[in-house]
């Protein structure tokens, strides 16, 4: 398949053009990331990609290769994070495989959404995204399902089994309440918070909490201290808290992604 498309890594808002000299290489087969001005304050970080690799047909087939997708995701994220680290720059990250038929088309589409993009940039300016996940500890779940006594009669067995179920239900309830308190506490520190309802790939049960928090950089230390304190209390409820980040604010912007190339 001949031809090329314009791949968009992110939109940046800044008073001056962001630096590109030391930007990561980006996607395999793509040109090096460059900056295309859209308005006085908004620019696109773009690259040219070959349709023989990133056109709709080849891409549909390539998406079945999870190793390839992971490599593309890492390359995409490296470029976004490079610009996000620059002083005075607010980054609106694009989803993976956001493409347009040409640079001019990408600029035109972005310019048509200037007001919305300026509002989104203002909302996330000076912030970074952190992820918090709370899951049940496997060992605790198994202990709750196991009878700790050897009943001498059928009645005793049924009573012990009921007690075990009651204990398990109480533990699940306590863990859910603890996760809810954790979300409330962390959300009070963050500028915004979003719950994610989709279960992680490979998970047999959904987490008690899977949330993203938009945290001002000035509150980073306070937020992380709160996570450490909450993580210590989670142990008592048979749960585990995992913190990830900081990330560009993927969960707090509307990116208007598109896949125009045929």
Secondary structure by P-SEA (a helix, b strand, c coil): ccbbbbbbcbbbbcccccccccccccccccccbbbbbccccbbbbbbbbbcccccaaaaaaacccaaaaaaaaaaaaaaaaaaaacccccccccccccccccaaaaaaaaaaaaaaaaaaaaaaccbbbbbbbbbccaaaaaaaaccccccccaaaaaaaaaaaaaaaaaaaaaaaaaaaaaaaaaaaaccbbbbbccccccccccccccccccccccaaaaaaaaaaaaaaaaaaacbbbbbbcccccccccccccccccc
